[in-house]
Amino acid sequence: MTESSAELGNAERLRLAEDARTNGVWKRWGPYLSERQWGTVREDYSPYGTAWEYLPHDAARSRAYRWGEDGIAGISDDRQLLCLAVALWNGRDPILKERLFGLTNSEGNHGEDVKELYYYLDATPTHSYQRMLYKYPQEPFPYSRLVDENRRRDRADPELELIDTGIFDEGRYFDVVVEYAKAAPNDILLRVTVHNRGPEAASIHVLPQVWFRNTWSWSDGAPRPALHAIDQRAIEARHPDLGRYVLHCDPGATLLFCDNDTNTPRLFGSDAPGYFKDAFHEYVVDGRHDAVNPRRAGTKAAAHYLLAVPAGGAAQVRLRLSDAPSLPRPFTEFDAIVASRQREADEFYAVLQRDLPDAEKRNVQRQALAGLLWSKQFYHYDVPEWLRGDPAQPPPPPERRHGRNHEWQHLNNADVVSMPDTWEYPWYAAWDLAFHCIPLALVDAEFAKSQLVLLLREWYMHPNGQLPAYEWALGDVNPPVHAWAAWRVFEIDRRQRGDAGDIAFLERVLHKLMLNFTWWVNRKDLGGHNIFQGGFLGLDNVGVFDRSKPLPTGGHINQSDGTSWMAMYSLNLLRIALELAQHNPVYEDIATKFFEHFLEIAAAMSGVAGDGPGLWDETDEFYYDVLKLPDGARVPLRLRSMVGLIPLFAVETLEPELLDRVPEFRQRLEWFLHHRPDLARQVSRWNEPGRGERRLLSLLRGHRMKCLLRRMLDETEFLSEYGVRSLSRHHRDVPYVLSDGDRSFGVRYEPAESESGLFGGNSNWRGPVWFPVNFLLVESLQKFHHYYGDEFRVEYPTGSGVLVTLNDVADELTRRLTRLFLRDADGRRPSARQHGPLANDPHFRDHVLFHEYFDGDDGRGLGASHQTGWTALVAKLLQPRRAPH
């Protein structure tokens, strides 16, 4: 499908095209400022990796960060040299609100947790327009109560959220709406509108802040950029790399200046003089006017407004950051420009949503994409420099040289990366990012492709071929979904382009992915039998043991999920190679290699080849992990979990027209299948034509697939009203217990937060619904239907007696997943069930949160509340499906 003339003429589409031609000119400025830099691994210089304790929230306002910055509703340039964000004070808080507050991993009864109410409402891919809402109480912010009460509660208790404290009762809060609009690539308009939702007039201090990331405190002689007041309404910023910018301010502000330097007297008891990072807090909250620089210069500045907002009314401030040599009347056309960018954003999304008539679905999709775009962050982490320490600072403890991430000394990241979340996960995660790229491709396929390429670059990928997992443990192993994401993004992009697709992108990723595939084969197949022991693989708490650590029983686990992921990986690389082979026959050999590897894995899983009887349990008709003990004994871990459903992901259909275009590959397949019938039998229906003479490659022949679906579609087991659970509900009443002499290890179904802390406080795959694996289930069912057609039917739900097609099951599962976010007849969203009283509040009801995972029984949102990383996949599920290319 080619773009319509209306789409080609859309202003945002034209900006995207210009951005692609000019090496990112329109994306030079964006929402690249994190909501949390404190408590991260990057800022941790402790001996033993106690990141949360080393730089806590209370120290964040006073300590200069080493690797990045944070702020509320902030933006920065793409190297985060200059930052712009909003600070607030309601006149009663003990702290100037410069950053979002939340609990550390040890403080929260379910781990780290942001304790604020905020929503990403709108964004365009070039960040020509962005809108965010922050809800700020008028009463003192309940810092102590949130810490004390959540610390008192245990894992079985719900979390105390900010909204549970009653602080928003009677509307006694401010809705702070922050908007950015670009007049030009380096000309950014900031508008802050404060609505008083309460019954009485109230005052609020609004302090838009501009500052330089501290790049000067770490090396002797490093240049220091400068801010200074031009007059009462303008601040000049000069940086040796960034150049000159001016921040123009609406009348009525007092300009304040300090330095983005650590307050050593407060934190370390020194007597060093200075105007430190926390000067605006001391000026506004403590009334210390001598805390700011009277010369009106420094490396951090604020325009301080005191606004009196009538009950039910609003007040507004405007600022403009520009590199224009002269702007004599910066606010003359300000509101018209903002309105124009809003209108262009509407036009951009109108094209995307032209086949989505339901207003509620359009709202959810647009906010999911907005959160995804707001979560693009500048990420800076140079591991060797971090381990060594900085020349101008005290040397770090020697223990660090052999501690966290010391084996990743090639890693040097300083890029804009799609993050899972801007507060709880302000760092990239390899498999999260792969899922992000699917909905990102709907609005900005070039950025999605660049992200997939980025993680394969030499400053990310380990020289041995491993992809970095996440900063807490770069060497952990995430599921290998990068190839799947690359292929899906290629398909989405090809449909948008209306041509043969970005073949150069596919070729580029294939070469690096082959290195990663080889790493898996060499490092995660202990016996060389095509049965894999991947380790962590993202499924926190799903198993009996921590699979990344030595087992208490000794031995190792042959993983159903690890092996299935590798089968899927083989098929993904096979499909990419076949696409490239149509342009260069050399890739036919590579396609053959991955076909053969897929057959070997399929045979090993079935027990036809490899190490033992395989992973399929004939009695239970389900796939299980198998514990192999040091004495050679094999113990199937009969725990019915997502681990046993992942074999469904390894499926690919091949069209006859495709095989006709790769004759050497086809000839090699026929030879291989003829001479190795033992392996050929393991592949579902290779020799039997399906609908339209298609061919199917799958780990599952029809019988085994129906067995898995019988359990998956059973509402007493995996199927909930809101998707497929990560653990069978059967284990609620019948927990799985593994006994080893005097020890027992157990797992039971827990629909919400896990009572086990195996992988940390907020890790839980023991029952909740997770979006990424559900999304893969939907796509796999669609592929199976593409082959089998309408004649192949399964019972849905299990026990109902109703037979439906696999496409019907995929559609129904999509409906269950998307209804998590859609208002029901009572105006309530299941994912916001815990906030039921707000369902019909006009200032809450249309705002959507995208949680990390969802209660397996009632659908309420759990974990990180702004995980519009992989949960943004709902945007793709809401998009009407079109026929395969």
Summary of the structure (lengths in Angstrom):
residues: 885
radius of gyration: 27.7
end to end distance: 8.9
largest distance: 86.1
contacts: 3108
relative contact order: 0.09
helix: 34%
strand: 21%
